[in-house]
């Protein structure tokens, strides 16, 4: 892209447009760079103290690592981009910044006001700031989606993302005898990180059978060729697995974790194509850690707070990455799970447009192409690694569905099937599922899925608990509904912080290039 | 076996390990500057430090600040996500669990 004079002419009152970017992962960092290129003033903020997001999670500055890049793909490009953004005179980098609320202004055409808490995570000494940008780019990313299974609350059971964050982010490995299980290509880099750190990865289990995965990946092969970077990265992981003789088993899942006070063994089983466990195929594997992921949940509380419409569980954007909310743009995993290259392309386009750049400008044509290829890749991923409808087959009556409130499957099912309480909201209030500290971030999709299956008009199945096959089951989209994303307070804020008036401490004035 | 940290002297990323010490329920636990509180606890061999409403133990689950299973009290501040907070030398960490009837 070159500087666009049309865009620069659109500056409000001769001053550069102010673009606030929330999230400094691949999408947010790219958005910041593109907005700068279009002439805007940019504030880039992230809850972490270093840019990179989960994909390029950096080692702490205090580690003074000489070769952080060996843990990453595309590190040199990332380093160039972050250095460019962090040292740019029109950019401000706000680390340790949690956006706890977005406030829609009375005049309905302006971007929301951004309420920020700055300081160490969950500290009492943080200070409040309010930003009033001309445009807001949301690039808040995603976290692991984990389906409940018996024993998933045991210490030593980690999300795949946790294992990755600890290994890449501070060189802590979760265990020495590890099983990595669930669904999706993310299983591979997690296994690779564990191997790199010297752990023994016993096996990697993809729940979908080879037929589903191959059908999804081999559909329209020219799309895959266009994502050659990602394909090469995945090939490298499978090569590493092969060298370490780690079995990659398709159509198999961990259906239970067992142990006294911590995970000691996992039970795996073969699954049918719809993820129903096949009786008699169970195997017990001794482990000291289990890493599990069944896909990703987009972090939607800020888009929802901004009033952005959702479509099939993701933020709805137009061809220029505009959401339906005035002045709000979205990029990366919150618009669809497609990986870092697609997130970068979306970020570039979102930042450019947010800064007043013309999305049909010929200088962004290549970015648009990459974005479109990224979206095709997302569709392919979803087709290759769907969540099967049969997963409740591995639940037992006493399996916890809501980790925070310890609501079990029996209680949830009973509430969902009772005509008096069966509405999702009543189920939530009646069972407390989703009302604990995580505010349904972990169990929300599973609760929504299980409630959608209730069939009060039909006879209960033999044990009253197994999913009732006599009625057609609703397919499970990325997320069943947006309702569990509505959180008026997007991040925890303490009463003392709420009472304090917002402002910036004097020593922060003029800060532009805080390197931390 | 338990979680562990890759030793700095053999770590291929060639990094520094500046020692720090925090106390956890009064017991000193060594760590390295830059680690999170959760990282210090895990690397020190501790897999769980909180319990769910039933009293069953919980440890780190999501590792990125979403699940709230790793909450601790740091220097008197309750409900700090251990996976998100960098440890500082001398931090006084106490473990905490949900109180009966507590809403959050």
Boltz contact constraints between the chains, C-beta under 6 A:
constraints:
  - contact:
      token1: [A, 60]
      token2: [B, 34]
      max_distance: 6.0
  - contact:
      token1: [A, 62]
      token2: [B, 33]
      max_distance: 6.0
  - contact:
      token1: [A, 62]
      token2: [B, 34]
      max_distance: 6.0
  - contact:
      token1: [A, 63]
      token2: [B, 15]
      max_distance: 6.0
  - contact:
      token1: [A, 63]
      token2: [B, 34]
      max_distance: 6.0
  - contact:
      token1: [A, 64]
      token2: [B, 16]
      max_distance: 6.0
  - contact:
      token1: [A, 65]
      token2: [B, 13]
      max_distance: 6.0
  - contact:
      token1: [A, 65]
      token2: [B, 15]
      max_distance: 6.0
  - contact:
      token1: [A, 66]
      token2: [B, 14]
      max_distance: 6.0
  - contact:
      token1: [A, 67]
      token2: [B, 13]
      max_distance: 6.0
  - contact:
      token1: [A, 67]
      token2: [B, 14]
      max_distance: 6.0
  - contact:
      token1: [A, 68]
      token2: [B, 13]
      max_distance: 6.0
  - contact:
      token1: [A, 70]
      token2: [B, 12]
      max_distance: 6.0
  - contact:
      token1: [A, 121]
      token2: [B, 81]
      max_distance: 6.0
  - contact:
      token1: [A, 121]
      token2: [B, 84]
      max_distance: 6.0
  - contact:
      token1: [A, 121]
      token2: [B, 85]
      max_distance: 6.0
  - contact:
      token1: [A, 122]
      token2: [B, 80]
      max_distance: 6.0
  - contact:
      token1: [A, 122]
      token2: [B, 81]
      max_distance: 6.0
  - contact:
      token1: [A, 124]
      token2: [B, 77]
      max_distance: 6.0
  - contact:
      token1: [A, 143]
      token2: [B, 66]
      max_distance: 6.0
  - contact:
      token1: [A, 155]
      token2: [B, 47]
      max_distance: 6.0
  - contact:
      token1: [A, 155]
      token2: [B, 48]
      max_distance: 6.0
  - contact:
      token1: [A, 155]
      token2: [B, 57]
      max_distance: 6.0
  - contact:
      token1: [A, 155]
      token2: [B, 59]
      max_distance: 6.0
  - contact:
      token1: [A, 156]
      token2: [B, 47]
      max_distance: 6.0
  - contact:
      token1: [A, 159]
      token2: [B, 62]
      max_distance: 6.0
  - contact:
      token1: [A, 161]
      token2: [B, 64]
      max_distance: 6.0
  - contact:
      token1: [A, 162]
      token2: [B, 60]
      max_distance: 6.0
  - contact:
      token1: [A, 162]
      token2: [B, 62]
      max_distance: 6.0
  - contact:
      token1: [A, 162]
      token2: [B, 63]
      max_distance: 6.0
  - contact:
      token1: [A, 165]
      token2: [B, 63]
      max_distance: 6.0
  - contact:
      token1: [A, 165]
      token2: [B, 64]
      max_distance: 6.0
  - contact:
      token1: [A, 166]
      token2: [B, 63]
      max_distance: 6.0
  - contact:
      token1: [A, 170]
      token2: [B, 35]
      max_distance: 6.0
  - contact:
      token1: [A, 170]
      token2: [B, 39]
      max_distance: 6.0
  - contact:
      token1: [A, 171]
      token2: [B, 5]
      max_distance: 6.0
  - contact:
      token1: [A, 171]
      token2: [B, 6]
      max_distance: 6.0
  - contact:
      token1: [A, 172]
      token2: [B, 3]
      max_distance: 6.0
  - contact:
      token1: [A, 172]
      token2: [B, 5]
      max_distance: 6.0
  - contact:
      token1: [A, 172]
      token2: [B, 39]
      max_distance: 6.0
  - contact:
      token1: [A, 172]
      token2: [B, 42]
      max_distance: 6.0
  - contact:
      token1: [A, 172]
      token2: [B, 43]
      max_distance: 6.0
  - contact:
      token1: [A, 173]
      token2: [B, 4]
      max_distance: 6.0
  - contact:
      token1: [A, 174]
      token2: [B, 3]
      max_distance: 6.0
  - contact:
      token1: [A, 176]
      token2: [B, 1]
      max_distance: 6.0
  - contact:
      token1: [A, 197]
      token2: [B, 6]
      max_distance: 6.0
  - contact:
      token1: [A, 261]
      token2: [B, 57]
      max_distance: 6.0
  - contact:
      token1: [A, 262]
      token2: [B, 47]
      max_distance: 6.0
  - contact:
      token1: [A, 288]
      token2: [B, 1]
      max_distance: 6.0
  - contact:
      token1: [A, 406]
      token2: [B, 52]
      max_distance: 6.0
  - contact:
      token1: [A, 406]
      token2: [B, 53]
      max_distance: 6.0
  - contact:
      token1: [A, 406]
      token2: [B, 54]
      max_distance: 6.0
  - contact:
      token1: [A, 437]
      token2: [B, 68]
      max_distance: 6.0
  - contact:
      token1: [A, 437]
      token2: [B, 104]
      max_distance: 6.0
  - contact:
      token1: [A, 438]
      token2: [B, 67]
      max_distance: 6.0
  - contact:
      token1: [A, 438]
      token2: [B, 68]
      max_distance: 6.0
  - contact:
      token1: [A, 441]
      token2: [B, 66]
      max_distance: 6.0
  - contact:
      token1: [A, 442]
      token2: [B, 67]
      max_distance: 6.0
